[in-house]
Amino acid sequence: MRLIQNMTTIAEYPAADFTVPSRAIKIAVIGASGVGKTALVVRFLTRRFIGDYERNAGNLYSREVQVDGEQVTIQVQDTPGAEMTDNGISLPDHVSCSIQWADAVVLVYSVTDRRSFDLIHHTHQLVARAGGAGAPPVILLANKADLLHLRQVDPQQGPLLAQTLGCSFYEVSASEDYSQVHGAFHRLCCQLAKQTPAVPNNTSASATTEKRRSPLIPRPKSPNMQDLKRRFKQALSAKVRTVTSV
């Protein structure tokens, strides 16, 4: 899969005035706060790692790519963090809408945060419940694999959980290895591209478009791309100063 230059952002979920392209792959990224969901999404779509984001922003990103020689649009919904409470798991209301909207769900935990791992099984149950009979496929992504000295989740626990849930598993480091992140999302996109038929130019196309124009999905805040670029330049400058001082 070759990423085309210029990532764009969508100011809102597909609504009544949003036209869906003939082939769109929609992915919702779900997990606890602080596990690196935004870093993973931006790393995949831009190759860049910034490491400093506004938490729980709930942004929707879009980028045109080629999958097996076919031009498609990938839409990735970065959802606010899930939390565990005394009454069970707590998810923002529009996360359930994101699950119903998505063609696939990426569940993310951090290997440095045991609570985020314990949250996955409960979150997977909610994904299955929210999706109903048409629940989207799920992959499990363990982030921050480079932080060995802070690890709280044993390496074998992730694959075992994924086997229990019946989904694919990847352990990655958004900060250190773009190829790992790209590989996980790339395999998912290829799988979805094969499963999602192109929209034909007939009445069924209109029905598909109407299905995707859900007025029930709320509108998250669009990310400030200029701010992301500024932080990326600051991160590069900091690295240059560190090397120079050494």
C-alpha positions in Angstrom: 0.0 0.0 0.0 1.5 3.3 -1.0 0.5 6.4 0.9 -0.2 9.5 -1.2 1.1 12.8 0.1 -1.2 15.2 2.0 -3.3 13.8 4.8 -6.6 15.7 5.4 -9.0 15.8 8.3 -12.7 15.6 8.2 -14.5 18.1 10.5 -17.3 15.7 11.3 -18.5 12.1 10.9 -20.4 11.4 7.7 -23.6 13.4 8.0 -26.5 14.3 5.7 -24.3 16.7 3.6 -21.3 14.4 3.3 -20.7 12.4 0.1 -19.0 9.1 0.5 -16.6 8.1 -2.3 -17.1 4.9 -4.3 -14.7 3.0 -2.1 -14.0 4.1 1.6 -12.4 2.1 4.4 -13.6 3.2 7.8 -11.6 2.3 10.9 -12.4 3.2 14.6 -9.5 3.2 17.0 -10.6 2.5 20.6 -8.8 2.2 23.9 -8.0 3.7 27.3 -6.7 7.3 27.6 -2.9 7.6 27.2 -2.3 4.4 25.3 -1.1 6.3 22.2 -4.2 6.0 19.9 -3.6 9.4 18.2 0.2 8.7 17.9 -0.6 5.4 16.1 -3.1 7.0 13.7 -0.8 9.9 12.8 2.2 7.6 12.5 0.3 5.4 10.1 -1.0 8.2 7.9 2.0 10.5 7.9 5.0 8.4 9.0 5.6 11.1 11.7 5.7 10.7 15.4 5.1 13.8 17.5 4.3 12.3 20.9 2.4 15.3 22.3 -1.4 15.4 21.5 -4.5 16.8 23.1 -6.0 13.8 24.8 -9.5 12.6 24.1 -9.9 14.9 21.1 -11.9 12.4 19.1 -10.6 13.5 15.6 -11.5 11.9 12.3 -8.6 11.6 9.8 -8.8 10.8 6.1 -6.2 9.9 3.5 -6.2 8.6 -0.1 -4.2 5.5 -0.6 -3.7 2.7 -3.1 -4.5 -0.8 -1.9 -3.6 -3.6 -4.4 -3.5 -1.0 -7.1 -6.9 0.4 -6.4 -7.5 4.0 -5.1 -9.4 4.1 -1.9 -10.0 6.6 0.9 -9.1 5.5 4.5 -11.1 7.3 7.2 -9.7 6.7 10.7 -11.7 7.7 13.8 -9.6 8.4 16.8 -12.0 8.1 19.7 -11.9 9.5 23.3 -10.4 7.2 25.9 -12.4 4.5 27.6 -12.2 4.2 31.4 -13.1 1.5 34.0 -15.5 2.6 36.8 -17.1 0.9 39.8 -20.1 0.3 37.5 -18.1 -1.2 34.7 -16.6 0.2 31.6 -17.3 3.9 30.7 -17.3 4.9 27.0 -18.3 8.3 25.6 -21.7 8.1 23.9 -20.4 8.7 20.4 -17.9 5.8 20.6 -20.9 3.4 20.2 -21.8 5.3 17.1 -18.2 5.0 15.8 -18.4 1.3 16.2 -21.7 1.1 14.1 -20.1 3.4 11.5 -16.8 1.6 11.2 -15.9 -1.3 8.8 -13.3 -2.4 11.4 -12.2 -1.6 15.0 -8.7 -1.4 16.3 -8.5 -2.0 20.1 -5.4 -0.5 21.6 -3.7 -1.0 25.0 -0.3 0.1 26.3 2.2 -2.6 27.5 3.1 0.0 30.3 -0.5 0.3 31.6 -2.1 -2.9 33.0 -5.4 -1.2 33.4 -5.6 -0.5 29.7 -5.0 -4.2 29.0 -7.7 -5.3 31.5 -10.1 -2.9 29.7 -9.8 -4.7 26.4 -12.0 -7.7 27.1 -14.8 -5.5 28.3 -14.4 -3.1 25.3 -14.5 -6.1 22.9 -17.8 -7.1 24.4 -19.2 -3.6 23.9 -18.0 -3.7 20.3 -19.8 -6.9 19.7 -23.0 -5.6 21.4 -23.0 -2.2 19.6 -22.4 -3.8 16.2 -25.1 -6.4 16.7 -25.3 -9.1 13.9 -23.1 -6.9 11.7 -20.3 -6.3 14.3 -17.1 -5.1 12.6 -13.9 -7.2 12.6 -11.4 -6.4 15.3 -7.7 -6.4 15.7 -5.7 -6.0 18.9 -2.8 -3.6 19.0 -0.3 -3.4 21.9 1.6 -0.1 21.9 4.8 1.3 23.5 6.7 -2.0 23.1 10.0 0.0 23.2 9.4 0.9 26.9 10.8 -2.4 28.3 11.7 -1.0 31.7 8.1 0.2 32.2 6.3 -3.0 30.9 3.4 -4.1 33.0 1.8 -6.6 30.5 3.8 -9.7 29.7 4.5 -10.3 26.0 2.6 -13.6 25.9 -0.6 -12.1 27.4 -1.5 -10.1 24.3 -1.5 -13.0 21.9 -3.4 -15.2 24.4 -6.1 -12.5 24.8 -6.3 -12.1 21.0 -6.7 -15.8 20.6 -9.5 -15.7 23.1 -11.3 -12.9 21.4 -10.7 -14.4 17.9 -8.8 -11.5 16.4 -5.3 -10.7 15.1 -2.6 -9.3 17.4 0.3 -6.9 16.8 2.7 -5.4 19.3 4.2 -2.2 18.1 6.0 1.0 19.0 4.5 4.1 17.5 7.5 6.2 18.6 10.3 3.9 17.2 9.1 1.8 14.4 6.9 3.0 11.6 7.1 -0.3 9.7 5.3 -2.1 12.6 2.5 0.3 12.7 2.1 0.5 9.0 2.2 -3.3 8.7 -0.7 -3.7 11.2 -2.9 -1.1 9.5 -1.9 -2.2 6.1 -3.0 -5.8 6.6 -6.3 -4.6 8.0 -6.9 -2.3 5.0 -6.1 -5.0 2.5 -8.5 -7.4 4.3 -11.3 -4.7 4.3 -10.6 -3.8 0.6 -11.3 -7.4 -0.4 -14.4 -7.6 1.7 -15.9 -4.1 0.9 -17.3 -4.1 -2.7 -17.1 -1.0 -4.8 -20.4 0.9 -4.8 -22.2 0.3 -8.2 -23.9 3.0 -10.2 -27.5 1.8 -9.6 -30.2 2.0 -7.0 -28.3 -0.1 -4.5 -25.6 2.5 -4.5 -28.2 5.1 -3.4 -29.2 2.7 -0.6 -25.6 2.2 0.5 -25.0 6.0 0.5 -28.1 6.6 2.5 -27.0 4.0 5.1 -23.7 5.7 5.4 -25.3 9.1 5.9 -26.1 8.5 9.5 -27.5 11.7 11.2 -27.1 10.0 14.6 -23.3 10.4 14.7 -22.1 13.5 16.5 -19.5 15.9 15.3 -16.1 15.8 16.9 -13.6 18.7 16.8 -11.3 18.8 13.8 -7.6 18.7 14.7 -5.5 21.8 14.0 -3.0 20.5 11.4 -0.9 23.6 11.6 -0.5 22.9 15.3 0.5 19.3 14.6 3.2 20.5 12.1 4.4 23.1 14.6 4.9 20.5 17.3 6.6 18.2 14.9 9.1 20.9 14.0 9.7 21.6 17.7 10.3 17.9 18.3 12.9 17.9 15.5 14.6 21.0 16.8 14.8 19.5 20.3 16.5 16.4 18.9 19.0 18.6 17.0 19.9 20.6 20.1 20.4 17.4 22.1 22.7 15.9 19.5 24.7 19.2 19.3 25.1 19.4 23.0 26.5 15.9 23.2 
